[in-house]
Amino acid sequence: MAKQKRALAAKKKTNAGKSAAGPALNAGIDHLRRQGGRIVAGQRHMIPAWGLMRAAGVIDSFDKLKKPIATIVNSFSTQAPGHSHLRVIEEEVRKELVRLGFNVWIANVGGVVCDGIAMGHFGMKYSLASRELITDQIETILAAHPCDAWIGIGNCDKIVPAMFNAMARINIPAIYVGGGPMLAGRENTDLISIFEAVGRNAVGKMSDGELERMAETACPGHGCCAGLFTANSMNCLGEALGVAPPGNGTVTAEIWADAKKTRRKINPARLEISREAARLLKRCLDGGIRPLDLITRNSIDNAFICDMAMGGSSNTVLHTLALAAAAGIKYDIGRIGRISEKTPCICKISPSRPEIHMEDFDRAGGVAALLREIAENTRAGLDLNAATAWGTLGDLVRNAKKPDGVIIRSAADPFSRGGGLAIFFGNLAPNGAVVKTVGVADDMRKFTGPARIFESEDEARDGILSGKVRDGDVVVIRFEGPKGGPGMQEMLSPTAAIQGAGIRAALVTDGRFSGGTRGLCVGHVSPEAAAGGPLAIVRDGELVAIDADARRVDVLLTDAEIKRRLKKMPPFVGKVKHGWLARYSAFVASADRGAILTL
């Protein structure tokens, strides 16, 4: 506790002159930060609310209002296997909070999108936008029904960062706990196995029956899909940030109940992590520890160091930049590139190594073991004194396992000297682009080829599956950014189709990829085409050069020609005119700013 107090004191000194409660939102949130649940429980004129709390079963007598109020914000949904068991997690959290002396409110957020189900049709445009929607819902829940502290229970791609963002935005004591990764299929398969099987089926390398059998067995049950995709990456980053319990990112949702792997049951270790989240919430409330005491520039650096070392999803860049914005921290994309240069990638998990899954990472020691090796044997700059909900980051890593040499390598024998993600620049990406370099084959690190232009994901997918893309091509998918899509939909279908069909091609887009993407794929190109970015002026057949070592992506045109074409570009006209997506498109910022809403 003494170490954490010193870390908090240093953080508060750094932020001298700023509001200790965090960036101002409105009078209601300011009041919530100061008084918490006493807004409703400590004032006599609020007695009608007491009656309603008793009617809902939150209290059985008004004397109970002396206890602190904790809100569980759950994202349970049977529309996503990552969320379909979260009522079990919720009940463990609730029982532990009651044991610890809390009154407990339970609320559920909507807008939970399973990217695997939304992928490949218009609904995927809602996925990234749902991050903002869920954060707004949590703000609504906590402002309308004030509490003293809250726990977010989530799991999938946008829900995890949405809950982190809400923690920073509201800044009352809070903890996040996830539902855990899914087990791999009995034949060591996962969701990406199905997507890539679609590509093999399209070119006659797999029968329809084999494809269906793959789909029946690759995803066996509850949890986030079994590889190091976006959801599991963000759940791991929660540990590095110090806002989620140790083990949150890797302890599976279920375990096999028999040796033949025919039955599963909820993992007892996952339930213990859920109870630990409740205990950490009490620790934060009692110690006056708020999210912005933990989410600092240094802890965000720690998160990116973790991400680079484990080769996580490219979407973590988008989400962690948005978290920095929610916390009022200036954090530019170039800083991520500098972290990548100093951090070796010592872990590869599906999709980069299709045979290795999150359960393997967990057996090797998980995030703690990974960070121990990075802290002891690299110049990455991991801050072990950073405050966490349980003490300091050093308390997590000092007694962790040493690298097993297979799942987690030593820093002396990394998969790559630089991080698993890299920030590229060039005349096609003046404000940056993101590449999951850990998934790039050695013979593709320098690649030049003719552009094959597609104006949408659907057009690209159909073009790839119909044979319009050949070895040596650079597939360009544009007008799929936050504004142009709108919604910057993930594009796993085109990348999986390229891999499944065995085509040796690169891909460049202002959209984004799934955490399940592998291959030479340059995403998040900024500024996007819809914002007047240079990607909009590339013509079919013009040469595009990608250099993973120099971290550049360029069209082989002169600067003068690029400027001439950009001047002639007509203004972008939004594709959606009404509803939530239209509002989102009007106010969303570019990917290099985390695709946050500017209002």
MIBABA-715120 format. One record per residue (C-alpha): residue in three letters; x, y, z. Coordinates in steps of 0.5 Angstrom, whole numbers, plus 500, padded with zeros to 3 digits. Each point is the difference from the previous one (the first is absolute). Last residue first. Example, Ala and Ser with C-alpha at 12.3 -4.5 7.8 and 13.67 -1.06 7.14 Angstrom:
MIBABA-715120
SER527498514;ALA498493502;
//
This chain:
MIBABA-715120
LEU462533441;THR507498497;LEU498492500;ILE506496500;ALA503496494;GLY506499505;ARG504507497;ASP504496495;ALA493497498;SER497507498;ALA495503504;VAL492499500;PHE495505500;ALA496500494;SER501492499;TYR498499507;ARG493504498;ALA499496494;LEU501494503;TRP495501506;GLY495502495;HIS499503493;LYS504502494;VAL505494499;LYS505500495;GLY503507501;VAL502504494;PHE508501500;PRO502507497;PRO502499492;MET507499499;LYS504505496;LYS505502505;LEU502493502;ARG502499493;ARG504506499;LYS503498507;ILE502493498;GLU503502494;ALA504505503;ASP503495505;THR502495495;LEU496494499;LEU503493502;VAL494499505;ASP503499507;VAL500496507;ARG506501504;ARG502496507;ALA508500497;ASP500492502;ALA493499498;ASP501503493;ILE493501496;ALA501503493;VAL493501496;LEU501500492;GLU494503496;GLY496495497;ASP493502502;ARG500508502;VAL502503507;ILE497506501;ALA496498506;LEU506497504;PRO502507500;GLY496502506;GLY494505499;ALA496499506;ALA496494496;ALA507497498;GLU502499507;PRO505505503;SER503495502;VAL501493498;HIS497496506;GLY502493496;VAL506498497;CYS500492499;LEU506496498;GLY497493503;ARG496498506;THR493503502;GLY496497506;GLY501506504;SER495503495;PHE502505495;ARG499507499;GLY498505495;ASP504505497;THR503494496;VAL506497497;LEU500492498;ALA506496498;ALA500494495;ARG503493500;ILE493496499;GLY499494503;ALA493500500;GLY499499507;GLN505506501;ILE497505495;ALA493498503;ALA502501507;THR502507498;PRO494501496;SER495497506;LEU503503506;MET499507498;GLU498504506;GLN495506499;MET503507500;GLY493502503;PRO498504494;GLY503498495;GLY502506498;LYS500504507;PRO504494504;GLY503498494;GLU498495495;PHE500505494;ARG506496498;ILE502493498;VAL507499497;VAL502493498;VAL507500498;ASP501495495;GLY506495499;ASP496494500;ARG494501497;VAL493504502;LYS494499495;GLY499493501;SER493500502;LEU501499508;ILE505506500;GLY495505496;ASP494498504;ARG504501506;ALA503507498;GLU493502497;ASP497498507;GLU505504504;SER499506496;GLU503505494;PHE505495497;ILE506501497;ARG505495498;ALA507504500;PRO506497497;GLY505497504;THR506501504;PHE502496507;LYS505500505;ARG499496506;MET496495496;ASP506495500;ASP500500507;ALA493499501;VAL496505504;GLY495498506;VAL505503505;THR500507496;LYS493501502;VAL500507496;VAL497506502;ALA500507495;GLY502507502;ASN498507499;PRO504501493;ALA497493498;LEU500499492;ASN506504500;GLY504497505;PHE499498507;PHE500493504;ILE498498507;ALA502493502;LEU497495504;GLY503493502;GLY506505503;GLY507500498;ARG506495500;SER495494498;PHE498493502;PRO505501506;ASP506496502;ALA504505505;ALA493503502;SER498493502;ARG494496497;ILE493500502;ILE497494497;VAL506496499;GLY506502504;ASP496499507;PRO501507502;LYS501501507;LYS494500505;ALA497506504;ASN503502507;ARG502507498;VAL495501494;LEU493502504;ASP503503506;GLY504504495;LEU494503497;THR499503506;GLY494499506;TRP494496499;ALA496505496;THR506502496;ALA506506501;ALA506500495;ASN506499504;LEU502494495;ASP500505494;LEU502496494;GLY506504497;ALA500495493;ARG508499502;THR499493500;ASN502494505;GLU497501507;ALA494504498;ILE498497494;GLU501493503;ARG496502506;LEU495503495;LEU499493496;ALA499496507;ALA495505503;VAL496500493;GLY499492500;GLY504495504;ALA502495495;ARG493496501;ASP496507499;PHE504501493;ASP498493498;GLU493501502;MET500506496;HIS501496494;ILE506497496;GLU499496493;PRO499506496;ARG506504501;SER499507498;PRO492499501;SER501497505;ILE506501505;LYS507503499;CYS504502506;ILE507503501;CYS499507496;PRO505504502;THR499507502;LYS504506499;GLU498501493;SER493499502;ILE500506505;ARG503505495;GLY494498495;ILE495501506;ARG503507501;GLY498501493;ILE493499501;ASP499506505;TYR498500507;LYS497506503;ILE497498507;GLY493502501;ALA498493503;ALA495499494;ALA505502495;ALA505495503;LEU494495500;ALA499502492;LEU507499499;THR500493504;HIS494498495;LEU503502493;VAL507497502;THR497494503;ASN496499493;SER507497497;SER499494505;GLY505497504;GLY507498499;MET502498507;ALA506505501;MET497505496;ASP493500504;CYS504500507;ILE504506498;PHE494503497;ALA496499507;ASN507502504;ASP500507496;ILE492501502;SER503499507;ASN505505499;ARG495505497;THR495499506;ILE494495501;LEU501498507;ASP499507504;LEU495501494;PRO496494502;ARG499502507;ILE503498507;GLY497503506;GLY503494504;ASP494497503;LEU496501493;CYS506497496;ARG501494505;LYS492499500;LEU501499492;LEU506496501;ARG496495504;ALA494500495;ALA505499494;GLU503494505;ARG493497500;SER501500492;ILE507497500;GLU497494504;LEU495499495;ARG505499495;ALA504496504;PRO494495501;ASN499500492;ILE493499498;LYS499493497;ARG501496494;ARG499493497;THR502496494;LYS508502501;LYS502492500;ALA503501507;ASP494503503;ALA497506503;TRP504505495;ILE501507503;GLU496506499;ALA501508500;THR507499499;VAL505504505;THR504504495;GLY498507500;ASN497501507;GLY506496503;PRO502506505;PRO494504501;ALA498506496;VAL501507500;GLY508500501;LEU501502493;ALA505494499;GLU494495502;GLY495504496;LEU505499494;CYS498493500;ASN493501500;MET501504494;SER504495496;ASN495495502;ALA494504497;THR505502494;PHE502493498;LEU506496503;GLY496494499;ALA495496503;CYS493504498;CYS498503506;GLY496496505;HIS495494500;GLY500494496;PRO503496495;CYS502504494;ALA504496495;THR495494500;GLU494502496;ALA503505496;MET505495498;ARG495494498;GLU496505496;LEU507502496;GLU501492499;GLY493499497;ASP501506495;SER506497498;MET507503501;LYS505502495;GLY495502494;VAL502507500;ALA494503504;ASN501494505;ARG507502502;GLY498507501;VAL494498504;ALA505496504;GLU504506502;PHE494503503;ILE498493504;SER508500502;ILE499507502;LEU495498505;ASP504495504;THR504493499;ASN504496504;GLU496493498;ARG496500506;GLY498508499;ALA504505504;LEU497502506;MET497507501;PRO503506503;GLY498503507;GLY494503502;GLY503507502;VAL501504506;TYR500507500;ILE501504507;ALA497507502;PRO501506505;ILE497506497;ASN503503494;ILE494501495;ARG504501494;ALA506495502;MET496494502;ALA495502494;ASN506499495;PHE502493503;MET493498500;ALA500502492;PRO507497499;VAL497493503;ILE493500496;LYS503502493;ASP503493499;CYS497495505;ASN500499507;GLY496504505;ILE499501508;GLY501507502;ILE500501508;TRP498506503;ALA501505506;ASP496504504;CYS494501497;PRO496505496;HIS493497496;ALA500505495;ALA507502499;LEU502493501;ILE495497495;THR501506495;GLU508499500;ILE499493499;GLN496501494;ASP505505497;THR505495500;ILE496495497;LEU498505494;GLU507502499;ARG503493499;SER494498496;ALA502505495;LEU506494499;SER495495498;TYR494504497;LYS504499493;MET500493501;GLY492499499;PHE501502493;HIS503493498;GLY506495500;MET502501508;ALA494501504;ILE500493503;GLY507499501;ASP500508503;CYS495498505;VAL497506502;VAL497502507;GLY496506499;GLY496500506;VAL503501507;ASN497496506;ALA499503507;ILE501497507;TRP500504507;VAL503497506;ASN500502507;PHE507499502;GLY503497507;LEU506495497;ARG495494500;VAL495504496;LEU506502495;GLU502492500;LYS493498498;ARG499505495;VAL507498497;GLU498493500;GLU493502497;GLU503504494;ILE505495498;VAL494495499;ARG496505497;LEU506501495;HIS499493497;SER498502493;HIS505506500;GLY506498496;PRO495495496;ALA496506497;GLN493501499;THR498496506;SER502507504;PHE502502506;SER504507500;ASN500501508;VAL500507504;ILE501498507;THR498506504;ALA503500507;ILE496504506;PRO504502506;LYS496497507;LYS496506504;LEU494498495;LYS499494504;ASP497503505;PHE494502495;SER498492500;ASP500495495;ILE505503495;VAL501498493;GLY494496500;ALA497505494;ALA494502505;ARG505502505;MET504504495;LEU494503498;GLY498502507;TRP507503501;ALA499504494;PRO494503503;ILE504502506;MET504505496;HIS498506504;ARG504497506;GLN507500496;GLY505494501;ALA498495496;VAL498503493;ILE506505500;ARG504496505;GLY501495495;GLY506504497;GLN501506504;ARG506504496;ARG501496494;LEU492500499;HIS500507501;ASP505501494;ILE496496496;GLY494503501;ALA503507499;ASN502498493;LEU506497497;ALA507503503;PRO506496499;GLY503496506;ALA498500508;ALA506503502;SER499506495;LYS506502497;GLY505505503;ALA505495503;ASN499494495;THR508497501;LYS499501507;LYS494496500;LYS503495497;ALA506500504;ALA496499506;LEU496494497;ALA507497499;ARG502501507;LYS493498503;GLN501493496;LYS506499502;ALA498501507;MET494495499;
//
